[in-house]
Amino acid sequence: MRNSSLWLLYFLVFSPLSLLVRLFHDPLRRRWDPSAAHYWHYHRPPGGER
């Protein structure tokens, strides 16, 4: 019984949710931008400048 409830939770909740997130949001910012000079993102170190 527990395996079937976990299976249902996964396929009825997590799978559609992940598909919706992928449709409306690109969390890894993988979209192609032909006007971009590069795809490097500069990050500041935590705690300020060193």
PyRosetta script that sets phi, psi and omega in degrees:
from pyrosetta import init, pose_from_sequence

init()
pose = pose_from_sequence("MRNSSLWLLYFLVFSPLSLLVRLFHDPLRRRWDPSAAHYWHYHRPPGGER")
pose.set_psi(1, -39.1)
pose.set_omega(1, -177.5)
pose.set_phi(2, -67.0)
pose.set_psi(2, -39.6)
pose.set_omega(2, 178.9)
pose.set_phi(3, -63.1)
pose.set_psi(3, -40.2)
pose.set_omega(3, -179.1)
pose.set_phi(4, -69.4)
pose.set_psi(4, -35.1)
pose.set_omega(4, 178.6)
pose.set_phi(5, -70.4)
pose.set_psi(5, -36.9)
pose.set_omega(5, 175.9)
pose.set_phi(6, -66.9)
pose.set_psi(6, -38.0)
pose.set_omega(6, 177.1)
pose.set_phi(7, -62.2)
pose.set_psi(7, -45.7)
pose.set_omega(7, 178.6)
pose.set_phi(8, -64.1)
pose.set_psi(8, -41.7)
pose.set_omega(8, 178.3)
pose.set_phi(9, -60.5)
pose.set_psi(9, -44.9)
pose.set_omega(9, -178.9)
pose.set_phi(10, -63.7)
pose.set_psi(10, -51.7)
pose.set_omega(10, -173.3)
pose.set_phi(11, -79.9)
pose.set_psi(11, -20.8)
pose.set_omega(11, 180.0)
pose.set_phi(12, -100.1)
pose.set_psi(12, -18.2)
pose.set_omega(12, -178.5)
pose.set_phi(13, -115.8)
pose.set_psi(13, -59.5)
pose.set_omega(13, -171.8)
pose.set_phi(14, -72.5)
pose.set_psi(14, -38.7)
pose.set_omega(14, 179.6)
pose.set_phi(15, -64.7)
pose.set_psi(15, -50.6)
pose.set_omega(15, 177.5)
pose.set_phi(16, -64.0)
pose.set_psi(16, -35.2)
pose.set_omega(16, 179.1)
pose.set_phi(17, -64.3)
pose.set_psi(17, -43.0)
pose.set_omega(17, 179.1)
pose.set_phi(18, -66.7)
pose.set_psi(18, -36.2)
pose.set_omega(18, 176.7)
pose.set_phi(19, -64.8)
pose.set_psi(19, -40.8)
pose.set_omega(19, 177.8)
pose.set_phi(20, -65.2)
pose.set_psi(20, -40.4)
pose.set_omega(20, 178.4)
pose.set_phi(21, -63.1)
pose.set_psi(21, -42.5)
pose.set_omega(21, -179.9)
pose.set_phi(22, -68.0)
pose.set_psi(22, -30.4)
pose.set_omega(22, 179.6)
pose.set_phi(23, -72.6)
pose.set_psi(23, -38.9)
pose.set_omega(23, -171.7)
pose.set_phi(24, -107.8)
pose.set_psi(24, -7.0)
pose.set_omega(24, -177.4)
pose.set_phi(25, -147.9)
pose.set_psi(25, 139.9)
pose.set_omega(25, 178.8)
pose.set_phi(26, -111.9)
pose.set_psi(26, 88.6)
pose.set_omega(26, -172.6)
pose.set_phi(27, -64.5)
pose.set_psi(27, -26.5)
pose.set_omega(27, 179.3)
pose.set_phi(28, -95.9)
pose.set_psi(28, 1.2)
pose.set_omega(28, -179.4)
pose.set_phi(29, 51.1)
pose.set_psi(29, 55.4)
pose.set_omega(29, -177.4)
pose.set_phi(30, -94.0)
pose.set_psi(30, 5.7)
pose.set_omega(30, -176.9)
pose.set_phi(31, -70.3)
pose.set_psi(31, 145.8)
pose.set_omega(31, -179.5)
pose.set_phi(32, -78.9)
pose.set_psi(32, 129.1)
pose.set_omega(32, 176.8)
pose.set_phi(33, -125.9)
pose.set_psi(33, 101.5)
pose.set_omega(33, -175.8)
pose.set_phi(34, -66.0)
pose.set_psi(34, -21.0)
pose.set_omega(34, -179.9)
pose.set_phi(35, -87.3)
pose.set_psi(35, -4.2)
pose.set_omega(35, -178.6)
pose.set_phi(36, -77.0)
pose.set_psi(36, 135.4)
pose.set_omega(36, 177.1)
pose.set_phi(37, -74.4)
pose.set_psi(37, -35.1)
pose.set_omega(37, 177.6)
pose.set_phi(38, -158.0)
pose.set_psi(38, 172.3)
pose.set_omega(38, -178.7)
pose.set_phi(39, -115.3)
pose.set_psi(39, 17.6)
pose.set_omega(39, 179.7)
pose.set_phi(40, -77.9)
pose.set_psi(40, 135.1)
pose.set_omega(40, 177.9)
pose.set_phi(41, -111.7)
pose.set_psi(41, 122.5)
pose.set_omega(41, 179.1)
pose.set_phi(42, -84.1)
pose.set_psi(42, 135.5)
pose.set_omega(42, -179.6)
pose.set_phi(43, -125.1)
pose.set_psi(43, 141.5)
pose.set_omega(43, 174.3)
pose.set_phi(44, -83.9)
pose.set_psi(44, 143.0)
pose.set_omega(44, 178.1)
pose.set_phi(45, -68.5)
pose.set_psi(45, 148.8)
pose.set_omega(45, 178.9)
pose.set_phi(46, -64.5)
pose.set_psi(46, 141.3)
pose.set_omega(46, -179.7)
pose.set_phi(47, 92.3)
pose.set_psi(47, 8.9)
pose.set_omega(47, 177.6)
pose.set_phi(48, 97.2)
pose.set_psi(48, -171.9)
pose.set_omega(48, -178.6)
pose.set_phi(49, -74.6)
pose.set_psi(49, 149.5)
pose.set_omega(49, 177.0)
pose.set_phi(50, -124.5)
pose.dump_pdb("model.pdb")
